[in-house]
Amino acid sequence: MRHLAKFTLVDVFTSRAFGGNQLAVFSDAAGLSDAEMQALAHELNFSESTFVTASETPSIVRRVRIFTPAREIPMAGHPTVGTTWVLASHGQIALKSARGSRDATLQLGIGPVTVTIEGANAQPEFVWMNHREAEFGAIRRDAARIANALGIEAQDIRDDLPIQIVSTGFPFVYVPIRSIDALARCAPNKAALGALLNDGEQRLPIYMFVVKEQAPFVVRARMFAPHTDNIPEDPATGSAAAPFGAYAATHGLIKPEPLSSFLIQQGVEMGRPSDIHVEVTRKNSGAFGIRIGGRCAIVGEGAIFLERSPTSAPRA
């Protein structure tokens, strides 16, 4: 039996086609098995694909599952922003005809996540994604080893900022790079990056950043994950941008009282420039409120045939 799985192709964190980060959104994934979702994500081979189903909770508009080509992950930034944009564009998240904004809640693997859609004429113009409070992990003190794995020199890594693990649901290793030239020389070597981890350690993506401008604050970044999800480089990583906001506030790069907003430019070296907007506020509790956002461009629609039989595994 042949099943047709329809998807929308959207470029995320860009206002023009063929920039930003590609995403396939299967906006009606009811009836697809876990194995079929994974097969479809593997076939498309984008950094992530999303699969949308109805929610059983009235306050949650949709359930969204996120798959890399290798596995399901609990959350990610560009898939959440891009999926929200597609659902709003197709009327599955209803927007008013007048200019304004609307909050909506999606069910991700980490739990409910609030998004805010700014729009006009019932179409989205900008999407924000709220992130939970950041969790700070270990500080790594092996800069020379990390530099070697990235193909740069130890002096290319700043010594006034820590190499640290930070997460708002998905952890990354943040590496402060001294110059844009050094950032450009970094290379996603799978074996070298995998060798950075000891036996039993969780394999984490590497997020390298350079402070490009101080006023206004602008950052250039790259993200490598060949050793975790077989993704050599990601052109826009929203789930890394939010923890970076907490990192930047904690280590004095920005002042979040009452609010700091800044831009992360990513994907330049890949020829897919992306603009990720970040807002950081300090709550009364002392923790940081963080949201990330951007624009998207829907570039196409398509469908993939799935062959189903009682005795064979689904295949795309």
Disulfide bonds with the S-S distance in Angstrom:
none
